[in-house]
């Protein structure tokens, strides 16, 4: 349901947060803006409440993670479904962050 595009890099000293994130809901799946915004708000809230899965590992390794979450389903899911999928993505990224050396790496991850 969520597709993740990510890249790891060395965190610059001036950077406030070790994680940068963007959320995308394609217009060809949801024509009305209010539907896209509702899904995007749900994704943002799920990340806000579950970011502690990922942040300690990225901070401790002094990495910077940039990722984009793209909503892939044509029907509108409820918050609990979005949160469940986001937790899975964050857990996979956390495992990748533990394995990665602090160098530039990019990839795609989808369930």
N, CA, C and O atoms as a MOPAC input file, in Angstrom:
PM7 MOZYME 1SCF
protein

 N      0.80800 1    -1.18800 1     0.00000 1
 C      0.00000 1     0.00000 1     0.00000 1
 C      0.86000 1     1.26500 1     0.00000 1
 O      0.49200 1     2.25100 1    -0.64000 1
 N      1.98500 1     1.26100 1     0.69500 1
 C      2.90900 1     2.38500 1     0.68500 1
 C      4.19500 1     1.95700 1     0.01200 1
 O      4.74200 1     0.89900 1     0.32200 1
 N      4.67600 1     2.76300 1    -0.89600 1
 C      5.95800 1     2.50500 1    -1.53600 1
 C      6.93700 1     3.54000 1    -1.00600 1
 O      6.60000 1     4.71700 1    -0.87400 1
 N      8.13700 1     3.10100 1    -0.70600 1
 C      9.11900 1     3.98600 1    -0.08200 1
 C     10.34800 1     4.11500 1    -0.97700 1
 O     10.92000 1     3.11300 1    -1.40700 1
 N     10.74400 1     5.33600 1    -1.25200 1
 C     11.98900 1     5.64700 1    -1.95100 1
 C     12.88300 1     6.32000 1    -0.92100 1
 O     12.44300 1     7.24600 1    -0.23900 1
 N     14.12700 1     5.87600 1    -0.79400 1
 C     14.96600 1     6.40700 1     0.27500 1
 C     16.40800 1     6.59000 1    -0.16200 1
 O     16.85100 1     6.02800 1    -1.16400 1
 N     17.12800 1     7.38600 1     0.61200 1
 C     18.55800 1     7.54300 1     0.44400 1
 C     19.17300 1     7.85700 1     1.80200 1
 O     18.62400 1     8.64600 1     2.57100 1
 N     20.30100 1     7.24300 1     2.09100 1
 C     21.06300 1     7.51100 1     3.31100 1
 C     22.27900 1     8.34000 1     2.93200 1
 O     22.83100 1     8.19200 1     1.84200 1
 N     22.68300 1     9.19500 1     3.82600 1
 C     23.89000 1     9.97600 1     3.61200 1
 C     24.46500 1    10.39900 1     4.94700 1
 O     23.89000 1    10.11300 1     5.99700 1
 N     25.59300 1    11.07900 1     4.90700 1
 C     26.21500 1    11.60500 1     6.11800 1
 C     25.47100 1    12.87100 1     6.51000 1
 O     25.24000 1    13.74100 1     5.67100 1
 N     25.09700 1    12.98100 1     7.77200 1
 C     24.32900 1    14.13300 1     8.24400 1
 C     25.23200 1    15.35100 1     8.39300 1
 O     26.24600 1    15.28600 1     9.08800 1
 N     24.87800 1    16.46100 1     7.74900 1
 C     25.64000 1    17.69300 1     7.95400 1
 C     25.44400 1    18.20500 1     9.38200 1
 O     24.41500 1    17.93700 1    10.00300 1
 N     26.41300 1    18.92900 1     9.89500 1
 C     26.35600 1    19.40800 1    11.27800 1
 C     25.21100 1    20.39100 1    11.50100 1
 O     24.63800 1    20.41900 1    12.59000 1
 N     24.86800 1    21.18900 1    10.51100 1
 C     23.85700 1    22.22800 1    10.67000 1
 C     22.43200 1    21.68800 1    10.61800 1
 O     21.48100 1    22.41800 1    10.89900 1
 N     22.28000 1    20.42800 1    10.26400 1
 C     20.95100 1    19.85400 1    10.08700 1
 C     20.26900 1    19.61800 1    11.43300 1
 O     20.86300 1    19.03700 1    12.34100 1
 N     19.03100 1    20.06600 1    11.55700 1
 C     18.28100 1    19.92500 1    12.80600 1
 C     17.77400 1    18.50100 1    13.00900 1
 O     17.87300 1    17.96600 1    14.11300 1
 N     17.24000 1    17.88700 1    11.97400 1
 C     16.64200 1    16.56200 1    12.08700 1
 C     17.40500 1    15.57000 1    11.21600 1
 O     17.81700 1    15.91100 1    10.10700 1
 N     17.59900 1    14.34800 1    11.70300 1
 C     18.31300 1    13.35500 1    10.89600 1
 C     17.44700 1    12.70200 1     9.81600 1
 O     17.94800 1    11.92600 1     9.00200 1
 N     16.14600 1    13.01700 1     9.80800 1
 C     15.23200 1    12.40600 1     8.84500 1
 C     14.44400 1    13.48700 1     8.11900 1
 O     13.87200 1    14.37500 1     8.75000 1
 N     14.41400 1    13.41100 1     6.80200 1
 C     13.55800 1    14.26900 1     5.98400 1
 C     12.58200 1    13.35700 1     5.25400 1
 O     12.96500 1    12.31200 1     4.72800 1
 N     11.32300 1    13.76500 1     5.22900 1
 C     10.30400 1    12.88800 1     4.65900 1
 C      9.34300 1    13.68900 1     3.79600 1
 O      9.06500 1    14.85600 1     4.06900 1
 N      8.84200 1    13.04500 1     2.75200 1
 C      7.81000 1    13.64000 1     1.89300 1
 C      6.72500 1    12.58300 1     1.68600 1
 O      7.00100 1    11.38400 1     1.69400 1
 N      5.50600 1    13.04100 1     1.50400 1
 C      4.36500 1    12.15400 1     1.30700 1
 C      3.73300 1    12.47600 1    -0.04200 1
 O      3.53800 1    13.64400 1    -0.37600 1
 N      3.41400 1    11.44000 1    -0.81600 1
 C      2.81400 1    11.64000 1    -2.13300 1
 C      1.55700 1    10.78600 1    -2.27000 1
 O      1.53900 1     9.60200 1    -1.93500 1
 N      0.50600 1    11.43200 1    -2.77700 1
 C     -0.73000 1    10.74000 1    -3.11200 1
 C     -1.04100 1    11.14200 1    -4.55500 1
 O     -1.38700 1    12.29600 1    -4.80700 1
 N     -0.92500 1    10.21500 1    -5.50200 1
 C     -1.06300 1    10.55800 1    -6.91900 1
 C     -2.44100 1    11.09600 1    -7.28600 1
 O     -3.46800 1    10.60000 1    -6.82100 1
 N     -2.43500 1    12.11000 1    -8.12200 1
 C     -3.66500 1    12.74100 1    -8.57100 1
 C     -4.48600 1    11.80200 1    -9.45900 1
 O     -5.71500 1    11.88100 1    -9.47000 1
 N     -3.82200 1    10.91900 1   -10.19800 1
 C     -4.58300 1    10.02100 1   -11.07400 1
 C     -5.36100 1     8.97000 1   -10.27900 1
 O     -6.25100 1     8.31800 1   -10.82400 1
 N     -5.03300 1     8.80200 1    -9.00200 1
 C     -5.78900 1     7.87000 1    -8.16000 1
 C     -6.92900 1     8.56400 1    -7.40900 1
 O     -7.99600 1     7.98400 1    -7.20900 1
 N     -6.69300 1     9.79800 1    -7.00200 1
 C     -7.69500 1    10.57300 1    -6.26700 1
 C     -7.79700 1    11.94200 1    -6.92000 1
 O     -6.92200 1    12.78700 1    -6.73200 1
 N     -8.84300 1    12.16300 1    -7.67600 1
 C     -8.99500 1    13.40500 1    -8.43000 1
 C     -9.24300 1    14.60900 1    -7.52600 1
 O     -8.78800 1    15.71300 1    -7.82600 1
 N     -9.95200 1    14.40700 1    -6.43700 1
 C    -10.30400 1    15.53100 1    -5.57200 1
 C     -9.20400 1    15.80600 1    -4.56400 1
 O     -8.70500 1    14.90100 1    -3.89500 1
 N     -8.83700 1    17.07600 1    -4.47100 1
 C     -7.73500 1    17.47100 1    -3.59400 1
 C     -8.02600 1    17.14000 1    -2.13500 1
 O     -7.12200 1    16.74500 1    -1.40000 1
 N     -9.27300 1    17.29400 1    -1.70900 1
 C     -9.56000 1    17.03600 1    -0.30100 1
 C     -9.36000 1    15.55500 1     0.05400 1
 O     -9.04500 1    15.23900 1     1.20100 1
 N     -9.53600 1    14.65500 1    -0.90100 1
 C     -9.25400 1    13.24300 1    -0.65200 1
 C     -7.75100 1    13.00200 1    -0.51300 1
 O     -7.30800 1    12.27900 1     0.38000 1
 N     -6.96900 1    13.61900 1    -1.41200 1
 C     -5.51400 1    13.48800 1    -1.32600 1
 C     -4.97800 1    14.08000 1    -0.02700 1
 O     -4.10000 1    13.49400 1     0.60700 1
 N     -5.49600 1    15.22600 1     0.36600 1
 C     -5.04100 1    15.87100 1     1.59800 1
 C     -5.38400 1    15.02600 1     2.82900 1
 O     -4.58400 1    14.93900 1     3.76000 1
 N     -6.56000 1    14.40900 1     2.84000 1
 C     -6.95900 1    13.57800 1     3.97100 1
 C     -5.99600 1    12.39900 1     4.13700 1
 O     -5.57000 1    12.09200 1     5.25100 1
 N     -5.65800 1    11.74700 1     3.03400 1
 C     -4.73000 1    10.61500 1     3.09400 1
 C     -3.34500 1    11.09400 1     3.52900 1
 O     -2.69200 1    10.45200 1     4.35100 1
 N     -2.90400 1    12.21400 1     2.97900 1
 C     -1.60200 1    12.76700 1     3.34600 1
 C     -1.54500 1    13.12400 1     4.83700 1
 O     -0.53300 1    12.88300 1     5.49500 1
 N     -2.62800 1    13.69500 1     5.36600 1
 C     -2.67700 1    14.01900 1     6.80300 1
 C     -2.59100 1    12.75700 1     7.64600 1
 O     -1.91300 1    12.74200 1     8.67300 1
 N     -3.26900 1    11.70300 1     7.22300 1
 C     -3.20500 1    10.43500 1     7.95300 1
 C     -1.79500 1     9.86700 1     7.93500 1
 O     -1.32100 1     9.34900 1     8.94700 1
 N     -1.11900 1     9.95900 1     6.79200 1
 C      0.25200 1     9.46800 1     6.69700 1
 C      1.18900 1    10.28400 1     7.58400 1
 O      2.04900 1     9.72200 1     8.26200 1
 N      1.02500 1    11.60300 1     7.58200 1
 C      1.85600 1    12.47400 1     8.41900 1
 C      1.66200 1    12.18100 1     9.90200 1
 O      2.62800 1    12.11700 1    10.66200 1
 N      0.41700 1    12.00500 1    10.30600 1
 C      0.11800 1    11.72800 1    11.71300 1
 C      0.67000 1    10.36100 1    12.12400 1
 O      1.20500 1    10.22100 1    13.22400 1
 N      0.55100 1     9.36900 1    11.27000 1
 C      1.10300 1     8.04500 1    11.57300 1
 C      2.62100 1     8.13000 1    11.72500 1
 O      3.18800 1     7.47600 1    12.60000 1
 N      3.28300 1     8.92400 1    10.88700 1
 C      4.73300 1     9.08500 1    11.01600 1
 C      5.08100 1     9.81800 1    12.30200 1
 O      6.01200 1     9.42500 1    13.00500 1
 N      4.35500 1    10.86800 1    12.61300 1
 C      4.62900 1    11.65600 1    13.82000 1
 C      4.54900 1    10.78300 1    15.07400 1
 O      5.37000 1    10.92400 1    15.98000 1
 N      3.57900 1     9.89500 1    15.12800 1
 C      3.39300 1     9.06200 1    16.30800 1
 C      4.32700 1     7.85400 1    16.36100 1
 O      4.49400 1     7.26000 1    17.42600 1
 N      4.93300 1     7.48200 1    15.24600 1
 C      5.75800 1     6.27200 1    15.20200 1
 C      7.19800 1     6.51300 1    14.76900 1
 O      7.92300 1     5.55200 1    14.51200 1
 N      7.62500 1     7.75000 1    14.68200 1
 C      8.97800 1     8.02900 1    14.19900 1
 C     10.07000 1     7.53200 1    15.14000 1
 O     11.22200 1     7.40500 1    14.72700 1
 N      9.73000 1     7.24800 1    16.39600 1
 C     10.72400 1     6.75200 1    17.34500 1
 C     11.22100 1     5.35000 1    16.99500 1
 O     12.22100 1     4.89700 1    17.55300 1
 N     10.55200 1     4.66900 1    16.09700 1
 C     11.05000 1     3.37400 1    15.61400 1
 C     12.36900 1     3.58300 1    14.87500 1
 O     13.26700 1     2.74500 1    14.96100 1
 N     12.48700 1     4.67600 1    14.16300 1
 C     13.59800 1     4.92300 1    13.24700 1
 C     14.63100 1     5.91200 1    13.78000 1
 O     15.82700 1     5.71000 1    13.56900 1
 N     14.21100 1     6.96400 1    14.45700 1
 C     15.10400 1     8.06100 1    14.82300 1
 C     16.32000 1     7.68000 1    15.66200 1
 O     17.41500 1     8.14400 1    15.34500 1
 N     16.20000 1     6.86000 1    16.71900 1
 C     17.39200 1     6.56800 1    17.52500 1
 C     18.53100 1     5.93200 1    16.72700 1
 O     19.69700 1     6.27100 1    16.93400 1
 N     18.20300 1     5.01800 1    15.82500 1
 C     19.24500 1     4.35400 1    15.02600 1
 C     19.92100 1     5.33600 1    14.08400 1
 O     21.14700 1     5.34300 1    13.96700 1
 N     19.13400 1     6.16200 1    13.41300 1
 C     19.70200 1     7.11900 1    12.45800 1
 C     20.55800 1     8.15200 1    13.19700 1
 O     21.63800 1     8.50800 1    12.72700 1
 N     20.08500 1     8.63200 1    14.34500 1
 C     20.85200 1     9.60800 1    15.13400 1
 C     22.15400 1     9.02000 1    15.64000 1
 O     23.20400 1     9.65500 1    15.54100 1
 N     22.09600 1     7.81900 1    16.17700 1
 C     23.29400 1     7.22000 1    16.77400 1
 C     24.37100 1     6.94900 1    15.72600 1
 O     25.56200 1     6.98300 1    16.03600 1
 N     23.96300 1     6.68400 1    14.50500 1
 C     24.94300 1     6.41400 1    13.43900 1
 C     25.32900 1     7.66700 1    12.67600 1
 O     26.09300 1     7.60000 1    11.71300 1
 N     24.80800 1     8.80500 1    13.09800 1
 C     25.09100 1    10.10600 1    12.47700 1
 C     24.83200 1    10.07400 1    10.96500 1
 O     25.64400 1    10.53200 1    10.16100 1
 N     23.68900 1     9.52600 1    10.62100 1
 C     23.27400 1     9.44600 1     9.22900 1
 C     22.18800 1    10.48300 1     8.96900 1
 O     21.60700 1    11.04400 1     9.89800 1
 N     21.93300 1    10.72100 1     7.72100 1
 C     20.78200 1    11.52300 1     7.31600 1
 C     19.97600 1    10.66600 1     6.35400 1
 O     20.50600 1    10.16000 1     5.36400 1
 N     18.70500 1    10.51000 1     6.64800 1
 C     17.81800 1     9.69500 1     5.82700 1
 C     16.79600 1    10.60500 1     5.17100 1
 O     16.12200 1    11.38500 1     5.84300 1
 N     16.68700 1    10.50100 1     3.87000 1
 C     15.66900 1    11.22300 1     3.11500 1
 C     14.79500 1    10.15800 1     2.47500 1
 O     15.29300 1     9.26800 1     1.78700 1
 N     13.47200 1    10.25200 1     2.70700 1
 C     12.61900 1     9.27300 1     2.04300 1
 C     11.26700 1     9.86100 1     1.67900 1
 O     10.79400 1    10.83500 1     2.26500 1
 N     10.67100 1     9.22200 1     0.68400 1
 C      9.37400 1     9.61100 1     0.15700 1
 C      8.45100 1     8.41600 1     0.29600 1
 O      8.79900 1     7.30300 1    -0.09900 1
 N      7.28500 1     8.64500 1     0.85300 1
 C      6.26400 1     7.60000 1     0.94100 1
 C      5.17800 1     7.90200 1    -0.07900 1
 O      4.58700 1     8.98300 1    -0.07100 1
 N      4.92200 1     6.94900 1    -0.94600 1
 C      3.91600 1     7.11700 1    -1.99100 1
 C      2.75500 1     6.16800 1    -1.73000 1
 O      2.95100 1     4.96400 1    -1.56600 1
 N      1.56700 1     6.70800 1    -1.69500 1
 C      0.35000 1     5.92500 1    -1.48300 1
 C      0.02700 1     5.20200 1    -2.77800 1
 O     -0.04000 1     5.83300 1    -3.83300 1
 N     -0.17800 1     3.87600 1    -2.72100 1
 C     -0.28200 1     3.07000 1    -3.93400 1
 C     -1.65500 1     2.46900 1    -4.20900 1
 O     -1.82000 1     1.79500 1    -5.22600 1
 N     -2.63900 1     2.68200 1    -3.35400 1
 C     -3.92300 1     1.99300 1    -3.47300 1
 C     -4.98700 1     2.96800 1    -3.96800 1
 O     -4.97500 1     4.14300 1    -3.60200 1
 N     -5.90500 1     2.48300 1    -4.79800 1
 C     -6.95000 1     3.35000 1    -5.34700 1
 C     -8.06900 1     3.66100 1    -4.36100 1
 O     -8.74200 1     4.68100 1    -4.49900 1
 N     -8.27700 1     2.80800 1    -3.37700 1
 C     -9.33100 1     3.10000 1    -2.39800 1
 C     -8.72300 1     3.79500 1    -1.18100 1
 O     -7.54100 1     3.62400 1    -0.88300 1
 N     -9.53200 1     4.56700 1    -0.49500 1
 C     -9.06000 1     5.32900 1     0.65200 1
 C     -9.04900 1     4.43500 1     1.88400 1
 O    -10.09300 1     3.92900 1     2.29700 1
 N     -7.88600 1     4.24100 1     2.46600 1
 C     -7.74900 1     3.38700 1     3.64600 1
 C     -7.97000 1     4.19600 1     4.91400 1
 O     -7.78100 1     5.41200 1     4.93600 1
 N     -8.37400 1     3.49700 1     5.96600 1
 C     -8.53100 1     4.18000 1     7.24600 1
 C     -7.16200 1     4.36500 1     7.90500 1
 O     -6.15600 1     3.81700 1     7.45300 1
 N     -7.15000 1     5.14100 1     8.97200 1
 C     -5.90100 1     5.49200 1     9.63900 1
 C     -5.16200 1     4.25900 1    10.14500 1
 O     -3.94100 1     4.18900 1    10.00900 1
 N     -5.85500 1     3.29000 1    10.72000 1
 C     -5.19200 1     2.12100 1    11.30000 1
 C     -4.44200 1     1.30700 1    10.25200 1
 O     -3.36200 1     0.78500 1    10.52800 1
 N     -5.00300 1     1.19700 1     9.05700 1
 C     -4.33100 1     0.47200 1     7.96900 1
 C     -3.07000 1     1.22400 1     7.52000 1
 O     -2.02000 1     0.62000 1     7.30100 1
 N     -3.19300 1     2.54300 1     7.38900 1
 C     -2.03700 1     3.35300 1     6.99000 1
 C     -0.94800 1     3.25400 1     8.05300 1
 O      0.22900 1     3.10700 1     7.72500 1
 N     -1.33700 1     3.33400 1     9.33400 1
 C     -0.35500 1     3.26000 1    10.41500 1
 C      0.34900 1     1.90600 1    10.43000 1
 O      1.56200 1     1.84500 1    10.63500 1
 N     -0.38800 1     0.83200 1    10.21800 1
 C      0.20500 1    -0.50800 1    10.19400 1
 C      1.24800 1    -0.62000 1     9.08200 1
 O      2.34600 1    -1.12700 1     9.31200 1
 N      0.91400 1    -0.15300 1     7.88900 1
 C      1.85600 1    -0.20900 1     6.77100 1
 C      3.06900 1     0.69100 1     7.00600 1
 O      4.19500 1     0.32400 1     6.67100 1
 N      2.83300 1     1.86200 1     7.58100 1
 C      3.94000 1     2.78600 1     7.85000 1
 C      4.89300 1     2.20500 1     8.89000 1
 O      6.10800 1     2.36600 1     8.76900 1
 N      4.36200 1     1.53300 1     9.90600 1
 C      5.22800 1     0.89400 1    10.90300 1
 C      6.12200 1    -0.15300 1    10.25000 1
 O      7.29300 1    -0.28100 1    10.60800 1
 N      5.57800 1    -0.90000 1     9.29900 1
 C      6.38000 1    -1.88700 1     8.58200 1
 C      7.49500 1    -1.23600 1     7.77700 1
 O      8.62400 1    -1.72700 1     7.76500 1
 N      7.18400 1    -0.14000 1     7.10900 1
 C      8.19700 1     0.58400 1     6.32900 1
 C      9.27500 1     1.13200 1     7.25700 1
 O     10.46300 1     1.01500 1     6.95800 1
 N      8.87500 1     1.73000 1     8.38400 1
 C      9.84700 1     2.28200 1     9.32800 1
 C     10.74000 1     1.19500 1     9.91800 1
 O     11.93600 1     1.41500 1    10.11000 1
 N     10.17500 1     0.03200 1    10.20400 1
 C     10.97700 1    -1.08000 1    10.73600 1
 C     12.00800 1    -1.53700 1     9.70000 1
 O     13.15600 1    -1.80800 1    10.05100 1
 N     11.60700 1    -1.62500 1     8.42900 1
 C     12.55300 1    -2.01800 1     7.37100 1
 C     13.65000 1    -0.97400 1     7.21200 1
 O     14.82000 1    -1.32400 1     7.05300 1
 N     13.28500 1     0.29800 1     7.25200 1
 C     14.29200 1     1.35600 1     7.13200 1
 C     15.23800 1     1.34800 1     8.33200 1
 O     16.43000 1     1.61900 1     8.18600 1
 N     14.71700 1     1.04300 1     9.50000 1
 C     15.56500 1     0.97800 1    10.69300 1
 C     16.58800 1    -0.14300 1    10.55800 1
 O     17.75400 1     0.03700 1    10.91100 1
 N     16.16300 1    -1.29900 1    10.05100 1
 C     17.10300 1    -2.39700 1     9.82200 1
 C     18.15400 1    -2.00100 1     8.79100 1
 O     19.33500 1    -2.30900 1     8.95700 1
 N     17.73200 1    -1.32200 1     7.72900 1
 C     18.69000 1    -0.85900 1     6.71800 1
 C     19.66100 1     0.15500 1     7.29800 1
 O     20.84600 1     0.13600 1     6.96400 1
 N     19.17800 1     1.04000 1     8.16000 1
 C     20.04000 1     2.06300 1     8.76300 1
 C     21.11100 1     1.41200 1     9.63700 1
 O     22.24000 1     1.89800 1     9.69900 1
 N     20.76100 1     0.31500 1    10.31300 1
 C     21.75300 1    -0.38800 1    11.13800 1
 C     22.83100 1    -1.03100 1    10.27800 1
 O     23.98600 1    -1.12100 1    10.69500 1
 N     22.46200 1    -1.48200 1     9.07200 1
 C     23.42400 1    -2.15800 1     8.19900 1
 C     24.29400 1    -1.18800 1     7.41700 1
 O     25.44200 1    -1.50000 1     7.10100 1
 N     23.75500 1    -0.01000 1     7.10100 1
 C     24.44800 1     0.91800 1     6.22000 1
 C     25.64300 1     1.57300 1     6.89800 1
 O     25.57300 1     1.97600 1     8.06000 1
 N     26.73400 1     1.67200 1     6.15800 1
 C     27.86000 1     2.50300 1     6.59400 1
 C     27.50500 1     3.94000 1     6.26900 1
 O     26.73500 1     4.17000 1     5.33700 1
 N     28.03200 1     4.91900 1     6.99500 1
 C     27.67600 1     6.30300 1     6.69800 1
 C     28.24600 1     6.77300 1     5.35800 1
 O     29.23000 1     7.51100 1     5.32200 1
 N     27.63500 1     6.34900 1     4.28200 1
 C     27.99600 1     6.76600 1     2.93300 1
 C     26.72200 1     6.90000 1     2.13300 1
 O     25.65600 1     6.50300 1     2.60300 1
 N     26.80700 1     7.44000 1     0.95900 1
 C     25.62600 1     7.64900 1     0.13500 1
 C     25.07100 1     6.31400 1    -0.36200 1
 O     25.78200 1     5.53400 1    -0.99400 1
 N     23.80400 1     6.06200 1    -0.07300 1
 C     23.10800 1     4.85500 1    -0.52400 1
 C     21.70000 1     5.24200 1    -0.91600 1
 O     21.09500 1     6.09600 1    -0.26700 1
 N     21.16500 1     4.63900 1    -1.95400 1
 C     19.79500 1     4.92700 1    -2.37200 1
 C     19.09700 1     3.62200 1    -2.70700 1
 O     19.73400 1     2.61600 1    -3.01800 1
 N     17.77400 1     3.66300 1    -2.63600 1
 C     17.03900 1     2.45700 1    -2.96100 1
 C     15.54700 1     2.66500 1    -2.95000 1
 O     15.05600 1     3.76900 1    -2.71500 1
 N     14.83500 1     1.59300 1    -3.20600 1
 C     13.37500 1     1.58300 1    -3.20200 1
 C     12.93400 1     0.40700 1    -2.35700 1
 O     13.52800 1    -0.66900 1    -2.39800 1
 N     11.88700 1     0.63100 1    -1.59300 1
 C     11.37000 1    -0.43300 1    -0.74100 1
 C      9.87100 1    -0.41600 1    -0.82400 1
 O      9.25500 1     0.62800 1    -0.61000 1
 N      9.26100 1    -1.54300 1    -1.13000 1
 C      7.79600 1    -1.63500 1    -1.10700 1
 C      7.43100 1    -2.98100 1    -0.52600 1
 O      8.13600 1    -3.96800 1    -0.73400 1
 N      6.32000 1    -3.02300 1     0.21000 1
 C      5.93800 1    -4.27100 1     0.85700 1
 C      5.54800 1    -5.35600 1    -0.10600 1
 O      5.20400 1    -6.46000 1     0.31500 1

